[in-house]
């Protein structure tokens, strides 16, 4: 019985963090140069963030890979235009990647 109760409490705590992640992720997105090339719903220079989330959904270590792409840049994943490295810390890249992966 204790194990079930602890599991339920852990789930409730995790669900309670989702709105904070959404707020923090969106605020961080808006404070960085991300919005110059990306929007939530449609392609701009880079892909829509919802498309990034859909493409990576269910992928092993998807958020970790995405955080690396955000921080270090990447090329060839979405066409010929490269994504340059971004001025973010490792922690900021992780917050952004986790937030993107929640978008639907």
Secondary structure, DSSP 8 states (H G I E B T S, - for coil): -HHHHHHHHHHHHHHHHHHHHHHHHHHHHHHSGGGGTB-SSSBSSS--HHHHHHHHTT-TTHHHHHHHHHHH-B-SSSSSS-B---S--HHHHHHHHHHHHH--
